Amino acid sequence: MTLTFNFVGIVTRDLGASLEFYRGLGLNIPVEQDEAPHVEIVLSGGVKLAWDPVSTIESFQPDFEFPTGPGRISFAVEADSPASVDRAYSEIVERFPSAAHTAPWDAPWGSATPRCAILTATRWISTQV
């Protein structure tokens, strides 16, 4: 199984303010995205940087509590198919049972990485289809 690191996700209470901050760092994020349920840009090298408001996370993780301190950024790897996501999740959880968080599901927000599995509150496996 070969995985490729390809995603960094940021959960935010104020999407517009967060996007404005990253625009100030030089990222090209359209202002029209300030009210979106999920924002994603591709950085040089192909890694995706994404933002989700708390409401998006709560839509698939109803018991989500906005973290204090560290833990608000998630990282993803890419697999070659939804079946590969399922297989990778199973293999990782078999090796590290405490990493299981949310079994694979199809993301409803139109992400370029529609098949997701949360291994902890901050680590995701996803795939492009």
Kinemage of the C-alpha trace (Angstrom):
@kinemage 1
@onewidth
@group {chain A} dominant
@subgroup {mainchain}
@vectorlist {calphas} color= white
{ca met a 1} P 0.000 0.000 0.000
{ca thr a 2} L 1.451 3.362 -1.037
{ca leu a 3} L -0.021 6.511 0.458
{ca thr a 4} L 0.747 10.084 -0.587
{ca phe a 5} L 0.528 12.991 1.854
{ca asn a 6} L -1.841 15.461 0.186
{ca phe a 7} L -4.123 17.348 2.597
{ca val a 8} L -4.007 19.729 5.551
{ca gly a 9} L -7.383 20.681 7.037
{ca ile a 10} L -8.141 23.536 9.418
{ca val a 11} L -11.330 23.684 11.505
{ca thr a 12} L -12.372 27.220 12.346
{ca arg a 13} L -15.087 29.054 14.259
{ca asp a 14} L -14.855 32.018 11.859
{ca leu a 15} L -14.187 30.883 8.304
{ca gly a 16} L -14.050 34.385 6.800
{ca ala a 17} L -11.519 35.603 9.365
{ca ser a 18} L -9.385 32.495 8.940
{ca leu a 19} L -9.375 32.814 5.149
{ca glu a 20} L -8.528 36.503 5.426
{ca phe a 21} L -5.551 35.643 7.632
{ca tyr a 22} L -4.236 33.135 5.084
{ca arg a 23} L -4.839 35.601 2.237
{ca gly a 24} L -2.618 37.954 4.224
{ca leu a 25} L 0.073 35.294 4.081
{ca gly a 26} L -0.149 35.373 0.286
{ca leu a 27} L -2.527 32.494 -0.454
{ca asn a 28} L -4.920 33.037 -3.346
{ca ile a 29} L -8.319 32.214 -1.820
{ca pro a 30} L -11.381 33.709 -3.550
{ca val a 31} L -13.395 36.015 -1.273
{ca glu a 32} L -16.563 34.262 -2.509
{ca gln a 33} L -15.471 31.248 -0.432
{ca asp a 34} L -15.891 33.054 2.913
{ca glu a 35} L -19.348 31.504 3.513
{ca ala a 36} L -18.695 28.075 1.946
{ca pro a 37} L -19.165 24.830 3.891
{ca his a 38} L -15.681 23.680 2.798
{ca val a 39} L -12.822 25.590 1.173
{ca glu a 40} L -9.904 23.905 -0.519
{ca ile a 41} L -6.920 25.223 -2.463
{ca val a 42} L -3.998 23.353 -3.995
{ca leu a 43} L -0.572 24.507 -2.904
{ca ser a 44} L 2.530 24.214 -5.045
{ca gly a 45} L 3.561 20.579 -5.008
{ca gly a 46} L -0.067 19.444 -5.052
{ca val a 47} L -0.829 19.428 -1.319
{ca lys a 48} L -4.347 20.657 -0.574
{ca leu a 49} L -4.972 23.184 2.199
{ca ala a 50} L -8.586 23.213 3.372
{ca trp a 51} L -10.818 24.967 5.883
{ca asp a 52} L -14.046 23.752 7.455
{ca pro a 53} L -16.295 25.757 9.738
{ca val a 54} L -17.346 23.939 12.911
{ca ser a 55} L -20.840 23.425 11.415
{ca thr a 56} L -19.393 21.278 8.612
{ca ile a 57} L -17.523 19.056 11.040
{ca glu a 58} L -20.647 18.750 13.214
{ca ser a 59} L -22.611 17.559 10.144
{ca phe a 60} L -20.713 14.247 10.175
{ca gln a 61} L -19.378 14.258 13.734
{ca pro a 62} L -22.288 15.540 15.893
{ca asp a 63} L -20.343 15.226 19.145
{ca phe a 64} L -17.461 17.378 17.836
{ca glu a 65} L -16.084 19.790 20.395
{ca phe a 66} L -13.885 22.592 19.118
{ca pro a 67} L -10.457 21.834 20.566
{ca thr a 68} L -8.546 24.177 22.768
{ca gly a 69} L -4.822 24.316 22.373
{ca pro a 70} L -3.272 22.017 19.758
{ca gly a 71} L -5.279 19.625 17.584
{ca arg a 72} L -7.262 21.802 15.180
{ca ile a 73} L -5.399 20.806 12.031
{ca ser a 74} L -5.825 17.485 10.239
{ca phe a 75} L -3.515 15.802 7.750
{ca ala a 76} L -4.468 13.436 4.970
{ca val a 77} L -2.892 10.940 2.665
{ca glu a 78} L -4.221 10.016 -0.741
{ca ala a 79} L -5.144 6.536 -1.896
{ca asp a 80} L -5.950 5.389 -5.433
{ca ser a 81} L -9.607 4.402 -4.844
{ca pro a 82} L -12.403 4.385 -2.259
{ca ala a 83} L -11.696 0.669 -1.699
{ca ser a 84} L -8.081 1.570 -0.934
{ca val a 85} L -9.261 4.069 1.692
{ca asp a 86} L -11.394 1.363 3.308
{ca arg a 87} L -8.520 -1.136 3.196
{ca ala a 88} L -5.968 1.352 4.566
{ca tyr a 89} L -8.322 2.374 7.390
{ca ser a 90} L -8.867 -1.287 8.344
{ca glu a 91} L -5.138 -2.076 8.266
{ca ile a 92} L -4.211 0.962 10.350
{ca val a 93} L -6.977 0.376 12.904
{ca glu a 94} L -5.963 -3.283 13.142
{ca arg a 95} L -2.422 -2.189 14.022
{ca phe a 96} L -3.454 0.800 16.146
{ca pro a 97} L -6.959 0.189 17.566
{ca ser a 98} L -6.979 3.432 19.549
{ca ala a 99} L -6.612 5.382 16.270
{ca ala a 100} L -10.137 4.439 15.165
{ca his a 101} L -12.398 7.447 15.188
{ca thr a 102} L -14.831 7.493 12.261
{ca ala a 103} L -15.103 4.728 9.674
{ca pro a 104} L -14.767 5.668 5.978
{ca trp a 105} L -17.631 7.688 4.467
{ca asp a 106} L -18.255 9.755 1.342
{ca ala a 107} L -17.811 13.463 2.044
{ca pro a 108} L -20.987 15.398 1.156
{ca trp a 109} L -19.402 18.794 0.546
{ca gly a 110} L -17.968 18.208 -2.940
{ca ser a 111} L -14.367 17.911 -1.840
{ca ala a 112} L -11.728 16.763 -4.278
{ca thr a 113} L -11.138 14.051 -1.665
{ca pro a 114} L -14.641 12.578 -1.321
{ca arg a 115} L -13.863 9.312 0.496
{ca cys a 116} L -12.687 10.014 4.033
{ca ala a 117} L -11.927 8.216 7.270
{ca ile a 118} L -10.938 9.898 10.500
{ca leu a 119} L -8.243 8.011 12.364
{ca thr a 120} L -8.063 10.483 15.230
{ca ala a 121} L -9.542 13.942 15.630
{ca thr a 122} L -6.642 15.240 13.554
{ca arg a 123} L -5.599 12.514 11.101
{ca trp a 124} L -7.600 11.645 7.988
{ca ile a 125} L -7.223 9.201 5.122
{ca ser a 126} L -8.875 10.339 1.919
{ca thr a 127} L -8.931 9.564 -1.766
{ca gln a 128} L -9.554 11.286 -5.042
{ca val a 129} L -11.992 9.482 -7.309
